[in-house]
Amino acid sequence: MLLIIILVIIAILVLGYVSIYNGLQKAKVYTDESWSQIDVQLKRRNDLIPNLVEVTKGYAKHEKETLAQVINLRNQLAAVPSDAHADKMELSNELSSSLKSIFALSEAYPDLKANQEFTKLMEELTNTENKIAYSRQLFNSSAAAYNQKLVTFPSNMVAKVHRLEKVDYLETPVEETKAPKVSF
């Protein structure tokens, strides 16, 4: 009878351990999947940029420096290894800032703003930027859930045994946290 009780306790402990380990692995996979969603949207944006630049070039010949910077950042971003998340997000933030300059060009060139191809590309790019923002939020949420499992009992014990490490959050660049200056 004692042997049966001991075997039942061992079986419960093993099942509990396996369940906790699987929960940690599922949270990690979800975090990885949410990063891949960011990657998909970054690729989509990178694919849209050359078309947008080509349409804009004809209207803004003297804005070549802005356009060259956007293309340069896009090429740098495409060359970053897929596992270099911090580098990829840093370049992505720089690219987003540069794209704002192209958005501003449409205000300076009414003919450009009226161009259907430009308007369509700007709309797609704006939608993609929104999807990137949403994907960043999703990544941070899934990273929070995973990190929470790493620090709460009893999953923290299993995480230590398997040397599972915390996932860093994606942070907003400092320049984007400042309130914009508005004057009338």
CNS distance restraints for C-alpha pairs under 8 A (distance, minus, plus):
assign (resid   1 and name CA) (resid   5 and name CA) 6.44 0.50 0.50
assign (resid   2 and name CA) (resid   6 and name CA) 6.20 0.50 0.50
assign (resid   3 and name CA) (resid   7 and name CA) 6.10 0.50 0.50
assign (resid   4 and name CA) (resid   8 and name CA) 6.08 0.50 0.50
assign (resid   5 and name CA) (resid   9 and name CA) 6.19 0.50 0.50
assign (resid   6 and name CA) (resid  10 and name CA) 6.14 0.50 0.50
assign (resid   7 and name CA) (resid  11 and name CA) 6.01 0.50 0.50
assign (resid   8 and name CA) (resid  12 and name CA) 6.13 0.50 0.50
assign (resid   9 and name CA) (resid  13 and name CA) 6.17 0.50 0.50
assign (resid  10 and name CA) (resid  14 and name CA) 6.10 0.50 0.50
assign (resid  11 and name CA) (resid  15 and name CA) 6.05 0.50 0.50
assign (resid  12 and name CA) (resid  16 and name CA) 5.98 0.50 0.50
assign (resid  13 and name CA) (resid  17 and name CA) 6.07 0.50 0.50
assign (resid  14 and name CA) (resid  18 and name CA) 6.12 0.50 0.50
assign (resid  15 and name CA) (resid  19 and name CA) 5.99 0.50 0.50
assign (resid  16 and name CA) (resid  20 and name CA) 6.14 0.50 0.50
assign (resid  17 and name CA) (resid  21 and name CA) 6.09 0.50 0.50
assign (resid  17 and name CA) (resid 158 and name CA) 7.23 0.50 0.50
assign (resid  18 and name CA) (resid  22 and name CA) 6.03 0.50 0.50
assign (resid  19 and name CA) (resid  23 and name CA) 6.15 0.50 0.50
assign (resid  20 and name CA) (resid  24 and name CA) 6.28 0.50 0.50
assign (resid  20 and name CA) (resid 154 and name CA) 7.88 0.50 0.50
assign (resid  20 and name CA) (resid 155 and name CA) 5.80 0.50 0.50
assign (resid  20 and name CA) (resid 158 and name CA) 7.17 0.50 0.50
assign (resid  21 and name CA) (resid  25 and name CA) 6.26 0.50 0.50
assign (resid  21 and name CA) (resid 155 and name CA) 7.39 0.50 0.50
assign (resid  21 and name CA) (resid 158 and name CA) 6.43 0.50 0.50
assign (resid  21 and name CA) (resid 159 and name CA) 7.54 0.50 0.50
assign (resid  22 and name CA) (resid  26 and name CA) 6.03 0.50 0.50
assign (resid  23 and name CA) (resid  27 and name CA) 6.21 0.50 0.50
assign (resid  24 and name CA) (resid  28 and name CA) 6.22 0.50 0.50
assign (resid  24 and name CA) (resid 146 and name CA) 6.84 0.50 0.50
assign (resid  24 and name CA) (resid 149 and name CA) 6.72 0.50 0.50
assign (resid  24 and name CA) (resid 150 and name CA) 7.77 0.50 0.50
assign (resid  24 and name CA) (resid 155 and name CA) 7.49 0.50 0.50
assign (resid  24 and name CA) (resid 159 and name CA) 7.50 0.50 0.50
assign (resid  25 and name CA) (resid  29 and name CA) 6.10 0.50 0.50
assign (resid  26 and name CA) (resid  30 and name CA) 6.12 0.50 0.50
assign (resid  27 and name CA) (resid  31 and name CA) 6.20 0.50 0.50
assign (resid  27 and name CA) (resid 142 and name CA) 7.06 0.50 0.50
assign (resid  27 and name CA) (resid 145 and name CA) 6.92 0.50 0.50
assign (resid  27 and name CA) (resid 146 and name CA) 5.07 0.50 0.50
assign (resid  28 and name CA) (resid  32 and name CA) 6.22 0.50 0.50
assign (resid  28 and name CA) (resid 143 and name CA) 7.91 0.50 0.50
assign (resid  28 and name CA) (resid 146 and name CA) 6.15 0.50 0.50
assign (resid  29 and name CA) (resid  33 and name CA) 6.03 0.50 0.50
assign (resid  30 and name CA) (resid  34 and name CA) 6.11 0.50 0.50
assign (resid  30 and name CA) (resid 142 and name CA) 6.46 0.50 0.50
assign (resid  31 and name CA) (resid  35 and name CA) 6.34 0.50 0.50
assign (resid  31 and name CA) (resid 139 and name CA) 6.09 0.50 0.50
assign (resid  31 and name CA) (resid 142 and name CA) 5.08 0.50 0.50
assign (resid  31 and name CA) (resid 143 and name CA) 5.60 0.50 0.50
assign (resid  31 and name CA) (resid 146 and name CA) 7.31 0.50 0.50
assign (resid  32 and name CA) (resid  36 and name CA) 6.34 0.50 0.50
assign (resid  33 and name CA) (resid  37 and name CA) 6.47 0.50 0.50
assign (resid  34 and name CA) (resid  38 and name CA) 6.73 0.50 0.50
assign (resid  34 and name CA) (resid 135 and name CA) 6.74 0.50 0.50
assign (resid  34 and name CA) (resid 138 and name CA) 6.24 0.50 0.50
assign (resid  34 and name CA) (resid 139 and name CA) 4.94 0.50 0.50
assign (resid  34 and name CA) (resid 142 and name CA) 7.24 0.50 0.50
assign (resid  35 and name CA) (resid  39 and name CA) 6.37 0.50 0.50
assign (resid  35 and name CA) (resid 135 and name CA) 7.60 0.50 0.50
assign (resid  35 and name CA) (resid 136 and name CA) 7.82 0.50 0.50
assign (resid  35 and name CA) (resid 139 and name CA) 5.84 0.50 0.50
assign (resid  36 and name CA) (resid  40 and name CA) 6.13 0.50 0.50
assign (resid  37 and name CA) (resid  41 and name CA) 6.38 0.50 0.50
assign (resid  37 and name CA) (resid 135 and name CA) 6.10 0.50 0.50
assign (resid  38 and name CA) (resid  42 and name CA) 6.15 0.50 0.50
assign (resid  38 and name CA) (resid 132 and name CA) 5.83 0.50 0.50
assign (resid  38 and name CA) (resid 135 and name CA) 5.31 0.50 0.50
assign (resid  38 and name CA) (resid 136 and name CA) 6.52 0.50 0.50
assign (resid  38 and name CA) (resid 139 and name CA) 8.00 0.50 0.50
assign (resid  39 and name CA) (resid  43 and name CA) 6.18 0.50 0.50
assign (resid  40 and name CA) (resid  44 and name CA) 6.24 0.50 0.50
assign (resid  41 and name CA) (resid  45 and name CA) 6.17 0.50 0.50
assign (resid  41 and name CA) (resid 128 and name CA) 6.30 0.50 0.50
assign (resid  41 and name CA) (resid 129 and name CA) 7.94 0.50 0.50
assign (resid  41 and name CA) (resid 131 and name CA) 6.71 0.50 0.50
assign (resid  41 and name CA) (resid 132 and name CA) 5.75 0.50 0.50
assign (resid  42 and name CA) (resid  46 and name CA) 6.11 0.50 0.50
assign (resid  42 and name CA) (resid  92 and name CA) 7.60 0.50 0.50
assign (resid  42 and name CA) (resid 132 and name CA) 7.08 0.50 0.50
assign (resid  43 and name CA) (resid  47 and name CA) 6.14 0.50 0.50
assign (resid  43 and name CA) (resid  78 and name CA) 7.80 0.50 0.50
assign (resid  44 and name CA) (resid  48 and name CA) 6.35 0.50 0.50
assign (resid  44 and name CA) (resid 128 and name CA) 7.19 0.50 0.50
assign (resid  45 and name CA) (resid  49 and name CA) 6.23 0.50 0.50
assign (resid  45 and name CA) (resid 125 and name CA) 6.38 0.50 0.50
assign (resid  45 and name CA) (resid 128 and name CA) 6.30 0.50 0.50
assign (resid  45 and name CA) (resid 129 and name CA) 7.63 0.50 0.50
assign (resid  46 and name CA) (resid  50 and name CA) 7.53 0.50 0.50
assign (resid  46 and name CA) (resid  74 and name CA) 5.98 0.50 0.50
assign (resid  46 and name CA) (resid  78 and name CA) 7.54 0.50 0.50
assign (resid  47 and name CA) (resid  51 and name CA) 7.75 0.50 0.50
assign (resid  48 and name CA) (resid  52 and name CA) 6.35 0.50 0.50
assign (resid  48 and name CA) (resid 121 and name CA) 7.06 0.50 0.50
assign (resid  48 and name CA) (resid 124 and name CA) 7.88 0.50 0.50
assign (resid  48 and name CA) (resid 125 and name CA) 6.84 0.50 0.50
assign (resid  49 and name CA) (resid  53 and name CA) 6.04 0.50 0.50
assign (resid  49 and name CA) (resid  70 and name CA) 7.91 0.50 0.50
assign (resid  49 and name CA) (resid  71 and name CA) 7.46 0.50 0.50
assign (resid  49 and name CA) (resid  74 and name CA) 7.67 0.50 0.50
assign (resid  50 and name CA) (resid  54 and name CA) 6.12 0.50 0.50
assign (resid  50 and name CA) (resid  71 and name CA) 7.19 0.50 0.50
assign (resid  51 and name CA) (resid  55 and name CA) 6.31 0.50 0.50
assign (resid  51 and name CA) (resid 121 and name CA) 7.56 0.50 0.50
assign (resid  52 and name CA) (resid  56 and name CA) 6.12 0.50 0.50
assign (resid  52 and name CA) (resid 118 and name CA) 6.48 0.50 0.50
assign (resid  52 and name CA) (resid 121 and name CA) 6.04 0.50 0.50
assign (resid  52 and name CA) (resid 122 and name CA) 7.41 0.50 0.50
assign (resid  53 and name CA) (resid  57 and name CA) 5.95 0.50 0.50
assign (resid  53 and name CA) (resid  67 and name CA) 6.32 0.50 0.50
assign (resid  53 and name CA) (resid  71 and name CA) 7.95 0.50 0.50
assign (resid  54 and name CA) (resid  58 and name CA) 7.22 0.50 0.50
assign (resid  55 and name CA) (resid  59 and name CA) 7.64 0.50 0.50
assign (resid  55 and name CA) (resid 117 and name CA) 7.31 0.50 0.50
assign (resid  55 and name CA) (resid 118 and name CA) 6.18 0.50 0.50
assign (resid  56 and name CA) (resid  60 and name CA) 6.11 0.50 0.50
assign (resid  56 and name CA) (resid 112 and name CA) 7.05 0.50 0.50
assign (resid  56 and name CA) (resid 118 and name CA) 7.25 0.50 0.50
assign (resid  57 and name CA) (resid  61 and name CA) 5.60 0.50 0.50
assign (resid  57 and name CA) (resid  63 and name CA) 7.85 0.50 0.50
assign (resid  57 and name CA) (resid  64 and name CA) 7.42 0.50 0.50
assign (resid  57 and name CA) (resid  67 and name CA) 7.71 0.50 0.50
assign (resid  59 and name CA) (resid 109 and name CA) 7.16 0.50 0.50
assign (resid  59 and name CA) (resid 111 and name CA) 7.70 0.50 0.50
assign (resid  59 and name CA) (resid 112 and name CA) 6.22 0.50 0.50
assign (resid  60 and name CA) (resid  64 and name CA) 7.38 0.50 0.50
assign (resid  60 and name CA) (resid 105 and name CA) 7.74 0.50 0.50
assign (resid  60 and name CA) (resid 109 and name CA) 7.76 0.50 0.50
assign (resid  63 and name CA) (resid  67 and name CA) 6.53 0.50 0.50
assign (resid  64 and name CA) (resid  68 and name CA) 5.84 0.50 0.50
assign (resid  65 and name CA) (resid  69 and name CA) 6.10 0.50 0.50
assign (resid  66 and name CA) (resid  70 and name CA) 6.35 0.50 0.50
assign (resid  66 and name CA) (resid  98 and name CA) 7.17 0.50 0.50
assign (resid  66 and name CA) (resid 101 and name CA) 7.10 0.50 0.50
assign (resid  66 and name CA) (resid 102 and name CA) 7.51 0.50 0.50
assign (resid  67 and name CA) (resid  71 and name CA) 6.33 0.50 0.50
assign (resid  67 and name CA) (resid 102 and name CA) 7.64 0.50 0.50
assign (resid  68 and name CA) (resid  72 and name CA) 5.98 0.50 0.50
assign (resid  69 and name CA) (resid  73 and name CA) 6.08 0.50 0.50
assign (resid  69 and name CA) (resid  98 and name CA) 7.23 0.50 0.50
assign (resid  70 and name CA) (resid  74 and name CA) 6.10 0.50 0.50
assign (resid  70 and name CA) (resid  95 and name CA) 6.29 0.50 0.50
assign (resid  70 and name CA) (resid  98 and name CA) 5.90 0.50 0.50
assign (resid  70 and name CA) (resid  99 and name CA) 6.79 0.50 0.50
assign (resid  71 and name CA) (resid  75 and name CA) 6.13 0.50 0.50
assign (resid  72 and name CA) (resid  76 and name CA) 6.19 0.50 0.50
assign (resid  73 and name CA) (resid  77 and name CA) 6.04 0.50 0.50
assign (resid  73 and name CA) (resid  91 and name CA) 6.74 0.50 0.50
assign (resid  73 and name CA) (resid  94 and name CA) 7.46 0.50 0.50
assign (resid  73 and name CA) (resid  95 and name CA) 5.89 0.50 0.50
assign (resid  74 and name CA) (resid  78 and name CA) 6.21 0.50 0.50
assign (resid  74 and name CA) (resid  95 and name CA) 6.92 0.50 0.50
assign (resid  75 and name CA) (resid  79 and name CA) 6.34 0.50 0.50
assign (resid  76 and name CA) (resid  80 and name CA) 6.53 0.50 0.50
assign (resid  76 and name CA) (resid  91 and name CA) 7.54 0.50 0.50
assign (resid  77 and name CA) (resid  88 and name CA) 6.18 0.50 0.50
assign (resid  77 and name CA) (resid  91 and name CA) 6.02 0.50 0.50
assign (resid  77 and name CA) (resid  92 and name CA) 6.91 0.50 0.50
assign (resid  80 and name CA) (resid  84 and name CA) 6.77 0.50 0.50
assign (resid  80 and name CA) (resid  87 and name CA) 7.21 0.50 0.50
assign (resid  80 and name CA) (resid  88 and name CA) 6.27 0.50 0.50
assign (resid  82 and name CA) (resid  88 and name CA) 7.90 0.50 0.50
assign (resid  84 and name CA) (resid  88 and name CA) 6.10 0.50 0.50
assign (resid  85 and name CA) (resid  89 and name CA) 6.13 0.50 0.50
assign (resid  86 and name CA) (resid  90 and name CA) 6.14 0.50 0.50
assign (resid  86 and name CA) (resid 170 and name CA) 7.84 0.50 0.50
assign (resid  87 and name CA) (resid  91 and name CA) 6.26 0.50 0.50
assign (resid  88 and name CA) (resid  92 and name CA) 6.03 0.50 0.50
assign (resid  89 and name CA) (resid  93 and name CA) 6.04 0.50 0.50
assign (resid  89 and name CA) (resid 170 and name CA) 7.71 0.50 0.50
assign (resid  90 and name CA) (resid  94 and name CA) 6.43 0.50 0.50
assign (resid  91 and name CA) (resid  95 and name CA) 6.09 0.50 0.50
assign (resid  92 and name CA) (resid  96 and name CA) 6.13 0.50 0.50
assign (resid  93 and name CA) (resid  97 and name CA) 6.38 0.50 0.50
assign (resid  93 and name CA) (resid 173 and name CA) 7.22 0.50 0.50
assign (resid  94 and name CA) (resid  98 and name CA) 6.33 0.50 0.50
assign (resid  95 and name CA) (resid  99 and name CA) 6.08 0.50 0.50
assign (resid  96 and name CA) (resid 100 and name CA) 6.48 0.50 0.50
assign (resid  97 and name CA) (resid 101 and name CA) 7.16 0.50 0.50
assign (resid  98 and name CA) (resid 102 and name CA) 7.06 0.50 0.50
assign (resid  99 and name CA) (resid 103 and name CA) 6.33 0.50 0.50
assign (resid 100 and name CA) (resid 104 and name CA) 6.21 0.50 0.50
assign (resid 101 and name CA) (resid 105 and name CA) 6.35 0.50 0.50
assign (resid 102 and name CA) (resid 106 and name CA) 6.93 0.50 0.50
assign (resid 103 and name CA) (resid 107 and name CA) 7.49 0.50 0.50
assign (resid 103 and name CA) (resid 122 and name CA) 7.64 0.50 0.50
assign (resid 104 and name CA) (resid 108 and name CA) 6.82 0.50 0.50
assign (resid 105 and name CA) (resid 109 and name CA) 6.18 0.50 0.50
assign (resid 106 and name CA) (resid 110 and name CA) 6.43 0.50 0.50
assign (resid 106 and name CA) (resid 112 and name CA) 5.72 0.50 0.50
assign (resid 106 and name CA) (resid 113 and name CA) 4.86 0.50 0.50
assign (resid 107 and name CA) (resid 113 and name CA) 6.84 0.50 0.50
assign (resid 109 and name CA) (resid 113 and name CA) 6.41 0.50 0.50
assign (resid 110 and name CA) (resid 114 and name CA) 6.22 0.50 0.50
assign (resid 111 and name CA) (resid 115 and name CA) 6.31 0.50 0.50
assign (resid 112 and name CA) (resid 118 and name CA) 6.78 0.50 0.50
assign (resid 113 and name CA) (resid 118 and name CA) 6.91 0.50 0.50
assign (resid 113 and name CA) (resid 119 and name CA) 6.51 0.50 0.50
assign (resid 114 and name CA) (resid 118 and name CA) 7.80 0.50 0.50
assign (resid 114 and name CA) (resid 119 and name CA) 7.11 0.50 0.50
assign (resid 115 and name CA) (resid 119 and name CA) 6.14 0.50 0.50
assign (resid 116 and name CA) (resid 120 and name CA) 6.01 0.50 0.50
assign (resid 117 and name CA) (resid 121 and name CA) 6.11 0.50 0.50
assign (resid 118 and name CA) (resid 122 and name CA) 5.98 0.50 0.50
assign (resid 119 and name CA) (resid 123 and name CA) 6.10 0.50 0.50
assign (resid 120 and name CA) (resid 124 and name CA) 6.24 0.50 0.50
assign (resid 121 and name CA) (resid 125 and name CA) 6.00 0.50 0.50
assign (resid 122 and name CA) (resid 126 and name CA) 5.96 0.50 0.50
assign (resid 123 and name CA) (resid 127 and name CA) 6.15 0.50 0.50
assign (resid 124 and name CA) (resid 128 and name CA) 6.09 0.50 0.50
assign (resid 125 and name CA) (resid 129 and name CA) 6.09 0.50 0.50
assign (resid 126 and name CA) (resid 130 and name CA) 6.26 0.50 0.50
assign (resid 127 and name CA) (resid 131 and name CA) 6.21 0.50 0.50
assign (resid 128 and name CA) (resid 132 and name CA) 6.12 0.50 0.50
assign (resid 129 and name CA) (resid 133 and name CA) 6.29 0.50 0.50
assign (resid 130 and name CA) (resid 134 and name CA) 6.23 0.50 0.50
assign (resid 131 and name CA) (resid 135 and name CA) 5.96 0.50 0.50
assign (resid 132 and name CA) (resid 136 and name CA) 6.09 0.50 0.50
assign (resid 133 and name CA) (resid 137 and name CA) 6.39 0.50 0.50
assign (resid 134 and name CA) (resid 138 and name CA) 6.22 0.50 0.50
assign (resid 135 and name CA) (resid 139 and name CA) 6.07 0.50 0.50
assign (resid 136 and name CA) (resid 140 and name CA) 6.20 0.50 0.50
assign (resid 136 and name CA) (resid 170 and name CA) 6.82 0.50 0.50
assign (resid 137 and name CA) (resid 141 and name CA) 6.13 0.50 0.50
assign (resid 138 and name CA) (resid 142 and name CA) 6.14 0.50 0.50
assign (resid 139 and name CA) (resid 143 and name CA) 5.94 0.50 0.50
assign (resid 139 and name CA) (resid 169 and name CA) 7.70 0.50 0.50
assign (resid 139 and name CA) (resid 170 and name CA) 7.79 0.50 0.50
assign (resid 140 and name CA) (resid 144 and name CA) 6.00 0.50 0.50
assign (resid 140 and name CA) (resid 169 and name CA) 5.42 0.50 0.50
assign (resid 140 and name CA) (resid 170 and name CA) 6.45 0.50 0.50
assign (resid 141 and name CA) (resid 145 and name CA) 6.32 0.50 0.50
assign (resid 142 and name CA) (resid 146 and name CA) 6.17 0.50 0.50
assign (resid 143 and name CA) (resid 147 and name CA) 5.90 0.50 0.50
assign (resid 143 and name CA) (resid 167 and name CA) 5.87 0.50 0.50
assign (resid 143 and name CA) (resid 168 and name CA) 7.26 0.50 0.50
assign (resid 143 and name CA) (resid 169 and name CA) 6.66 0.50 0.50
assign (resid 144 and name CA) (resid 148 and name CA) 5.90 0.50 0.50
assign (resid 144 and name CA) (resid 169 and name CA) 7.90 0.50 0.50
assign (resid 145 and name CA) (resid 149 and name CA) 6.47 0.50 0.50
assign (resid 146 and name CA) (resid 150 and name CA) 6.53 0.50 0.50
assign (resid 146 and name CA) (resid 166 and name CA) 7.71 0.50 0.50
assign (resid 146 and name CA) (resid 167 and name CA) 7.70 0.50 0.50
assign (resid 147 and name CA) (resid 151 and name CA) 6.61 0.50 0.50
assign (resid 147 and name CA) (resid 166 and name CA) 5.51 0.50 0.50
assign (resid 147 and name CA) (resid 167 and name CA) 6.60 0.50 0.50
assign (resid 148 and name CA) (resid 152 and name CA) 6.21 0.50 0.50
assign (resid 149 and name CA) (resid 153 and name CA) 7.94 0.50 0.50
assign (resid 149 and name CA) (resid 155 and name CA) 5.85 0.50 0.50
assign (resid 149 and name CA) (resid 156 and name CA) 6.51 0.50 0.50
assign (resid 150 and name CA) (resid 155 and name CA) 6.22 0.50 0.50
assign (resid 150 and name CA) (resid 156 and name CA) 4.67 0.50 0.50
assign (resid 150 and name CA) (resid 159 and name CA) 5.94 0.50 0.50
assign (resid 150 and name CA) (resid 164 and name CA) 7.60 0.50 0.50
assign (resid 150 and name CA) (resid 165 and name CA) 7.72 0.50 0.50
assign (resid 150 and name CA) (resid 166 and name CA) 7.06 0.50 0.50
assign (resid 151 and name CA) (resid 155 and name CA) 7.35 0.50 0.50
assign (resid 151 and name CA) (resid 156 and name CA) 5.02 0.50 0.50
assign (resid 152 and name CA) (resid 156 and name CA) 5.40 0.50 0.50
assign (resid 153 and name CA) (resid 157 and name CA) 6.82 0.50 0.50
assign (resid 154 and name CA) (resid 158 and name CA) 7.07 0.50 0.50
assign (resid 155 and name CA) (resid 159 and name CA) 6.09 0.50 0.50
assign (resid 156 and name CA) (resid 160 and name CA) 6.13 0.50 0.50
assign (resid 157 and name CA) (resid 161 and name CA) 6.41 0.50 0.50
assign (resid 158 and name CA) (resid 162 and name CA) 6.40 0.50 0.50
assign (resid 159 and name CA) (resid 163 and name CA) 5.83 0.50 0.50
assign (resid 159 and name CA) (resid 164 and name CA) 5.10 0.50 0.50
assign (resid 159 and name CA) (resid 165 and name CA) 7.86 0.50 0.50
assign (resid 160 and name CA) (resid 164 and name CA) 6.33 0.50 0.50
assign (resid 172 and name CA) (resid 176 and name CA) 6.62 0.50 0.50
assign (resid 172 and name CA) (resid 177 and name CA) 6.90 0.50 0.50
assign (resid 173 and name CA) (resid 177 and name CA) 6.82 0.50 0.50
assign (resid 174 and name CA) (resid 178 and name CA) 7.06 0.50 0.50
